[in-house]
């Protein structure tokens, strides 16, 4: 059987949906971060599939920028999580509902 | 062979993604994430994006997940999360919204007006020789995308500075003498 581009697109959409559900449902901040990584990976998979289908290598170049943004996001986000943990015990998003340090 | 690799990698990817969401232990979530990321790298290889597959394994499955595990171990949050809902109907609403997102994305990808091409349902065209190798991707990065590429350097420097400033102990007298903390905080910013 022949694997067409639609297979990759549907797979990426499913992974994106799973990541979105995890982001909405889970309350552990670290797991929410991992779900964001899943969603970013689904988007990169879409970029690569379209790059192959449209025969344009620019889609693969964009993936590099997604990687850079993901790395920067993880660095800053984990620093924020560490800073929050210094002040309070919980790891859930419900613990940081007060808009003050 | 192509179909076998695709479906095996897709199964690992979907299983890893579900594991990230469903695992109650944070460390297990991180390990499921490694499986999902490596499955994505396999799918990259299958689409002739060999450079991206290598970068995916090194940066994502290597650096990012190790950073996650470092923070998990540093903070000691490898305990289980309580399952009671603090917001009513959070889980059903989240699942409904997620299914709606999947349907919307698939509907968008299948329609012409969203992609600007006659059809995306066609087969993957046979790539030209050298498509997606280091030379082609590098030439695209350093010609068409040169300006955004330079901007990513600024973004990475900002992320490093932000990480240092945020994770630093800001309140004076936390571990050092109070008189030593004031000039150090000026130097870090």
Boltz contact constraints between the chains, C-beta under 6 A:
constraints:
  - contact:
      token1: [A, 1]
      token2: [B, 3]
      max_distance: 6.0
  - contact:
      token1: [A, 3]
      token2: [B, 2]
      max_distance: 6.0
  - contact:
      token1: [A, 3]
      token2: [B, 3]
      max_distance: 6.0
  - contact:
      token1: [A, 3]
      token2: [B, 6]
      max_distance: 6.0
  - contact:
      token1: [A, 4]
      token2: [B, 123]
      max_distance: 6.0
  - contact:
      token1: [A, 5]
      token2: [B, 124]
      max_distance: 6.0
  - contact:
      token1: [A, 6]
      token2: [B, 121]
      max_distance: 6.0
  - contact:
      token1: [A, 9]
      token2: [B, 109]
      max_distance: 6.0
  - contact:
      token1: [A, 11]
      token2: [B, 10]
      max_distance: 6.0
  - contact:
      token1: [A, 13]
      token2: [B, 102]
      max_distance: 6.0
  - contact:
      token1: [A, 13]
      token2: [B, 105]
      max_distance: 6.0
  - contact:
      token1: [A, 13]
      token2: [B, 106]
      max_distance: 6.0
  - contact:
      token1: [A, 15]
      token2: [B, 17]
      max_distance: 6.0
  - contact:
      token1: [A, 17]
      token2: [B, 98]
      max_distance: 6.0
  - contact:
      token1: [A, 17]
      token2: [B, 101]
      max_distance: 6.0
  - contact:
      token1: [A, 17]
      token2: [B, 102]
      max_distance: 6.0
  - contact:
      token1: [A, 18]
      token2: [B, 17]
      max_distance: 6.0
  - contact:
      token1: [A, 18]
      token2: [B, 21]
      max_distance: 6.0
  - contact:
      token1: [A, 20]
      token2: [B, 98]
      max_distance: 6.0
  - contact:
      token1: [A, 20]
      token2: [B, 101]
      max_distance: 6.0
  - contact:
      token1: [A, 21]
      token2: [B, 94]
      max_distance: 6.0
  - contact:
      token1: [A, 21]
      token2: [B, 95]
      max_distance: 6.0
  - contact:
      token1: [A, 21]
      token2: [B, 98]
      max_distance: 6.0
  - contact:
      token1: [A, 22]
      token2: [B, 21]
      max_distance: 6.0
  - contact:
      token1: [A, 24]
      token2: [B, 94]
      max_distance: 6.0
  - contact:
      token1: [A, 25]
      token2: [B, 91]
      max_distance: 6.0
  - contact:
      token1: [A, 25]
      token2: [B, 94]
      max_distance: 6.0
  - contact:
      token1: [A, 28]
      token2: [B, 81]
      max_distance: 6.0
  - contact:
      token1: [A, 30]
      token2: [B, 26]
      max_distance: 6.0
  - contact:
      token1: [A, 31]
      token2: [B, 29]
      max_distance: 6.0
  - contact:
      token1: [A, 34]
      token2: [B, 20]
      max_distance: 6.0
  - contact:
      token1: [A, 34]
      token2: [B, 29]
      max_distance: 6.0
  - contact:
      token1: [A, 34]
      token2: [B, 33]
      max_distance: 6.0
  - contact:
      token1: [A, 38]
      token2: [B, 17]
      max_distance: 6.0
  - contact:
      token1: [A, 41]
      token2: [B, 40]
      max_distance: 6.0
  - contact:
      token1: [A, 45]
      token2: [B, 40]
      max_distance: 6.0
  - contact:
      token1: [A, 48]
      token2: [B, 44]
      max_distance: 6.0
  - contact:
      token1: [A, 48]
      token2: [B, 47]
      max_distance: 6.0
  - contact:
      token1: [A, 48]
      token2: [B, 49]
      max_distance: 6.0
  - contact:
      token1: [A, 52]
      token2: [B, 47]
      max_distance: 6.0
  - contact:
      token1: [A, 52]
      token2: [B, 124]
      max_distance: 6.0
  - contact:
      token1: [A, 53]
      token2: [B, 124]
      max_distance: 6.0
  - contact:
      token1: [A, 55]
      token2: [B, 125]
      max_distance: 6.0
  - contact:
      token1: [A, 57]
      token2: [B, 136]
      max_distance: 6.0
  - contact:
      token1: [A, 57]
      token2: [B, 137]
      max_distance: 6.0
  - contact:
      token1: [A, 57]
      token2: [B, 140]
      max_distance: 6.0
  - contact:
      token1: [A, 58]
      token2: [B, 140]
      max_distance: 6.0
  - contact:
      token1: [A, 60]
      token2: [B, 49]
      max_distance: 6.0
  - contact:
      token1: [A, 60]
      token2: [B, 52]
      max_distance: 6.0
  - contact:
      token1: [A, 60]
      token2: [B, 132]
      max_distance: 6.0
  - contact:
      token1: [A, 60]
      token2: [B, 137]
      max_distance: 6.0
  - contact:
      token1: [A, 61]
      token2: [B, 140]
      max_distance: 6.0
  - contact:
      token1: [A, 61]
      token2: [B, 141]
      max_distance: 6.0
  - contact:
      token1: [A, 61]
      token2: [B, 145]
      max_distance: 6.0
  - contact:
      token1: [A, 63]
      token2: [B, 52]
      max_distance: 6.0
  - contact:
      token1: [A, 67]
      token2: [B, 59]
      max_distance: 6.0
  - contact:
      token1: [A, 68]
      token2: [B, 152]
      max_distance: 6.0
  - contact:
      token1: [A, 72]
      token2: [B, 155]
      max_distance: 6.0
  - contact:
      token1: [A, 72]
      token2: [B, 159]
      max_distance: 6.0
  - contact:
      token1: [A, 74]
      token2: [B, 64]
      max_distance: 6.0
  - contact:
      token1: [A, 74]
      token2: [B, 67]
      max_distance: 6.0
  - contact:
      token1: [A, 75]
      token2: [B, 159]
      max_distance: 6.0
  - contact:
      token1: [A, 75]
      token2: [B, 163]
      max_distance: 6.0
  - contact:
      token1: [A, 76]
      token2: [B, 159]
      max_distance: 6.0
  - contact:
      token1: [A, 76]
      token2: [B, 162]
      max_distance: 6.0
  - contact:
      token1: [A, 76]
      token2: [B, 163]
      max_distance: 6.0
  - contact:
      token1: [A, 78]
      token2: [B, 71]
      max_distance: 6.0
  - contact:
      token1: [A, 79]
      token2: [B, 163]
      max_distance: 6.0
  - contact:
      token1: [A, 79]
      token2: [B, 166]
      max_distance: 6.0
  - contact:
      token1: [A, 79]
      token2: [B, 167]
      max_distance: 6.0
  - contact:
      token1: [A, 80]
      token2: [B, 166]
      max_distance: 6.0
  - contact:
      token1: [A, 82]
      token2: [B, 167]
      max_distance: 6.0
  - contact:
      token1: [A, 83]
      token2: [B, 166]
      max_distance: 6.0
  - contact:
      token1: [A, 85]
      token2: [B, 75]
      max_distance: 6.0
  - contact:
      token1: [A, 91]
      token2: [B, 77]
      max_distance: 6.0
  - contact:
      token1: [A, 94]
      token2: [B, 86]
      max_distance: 6.0
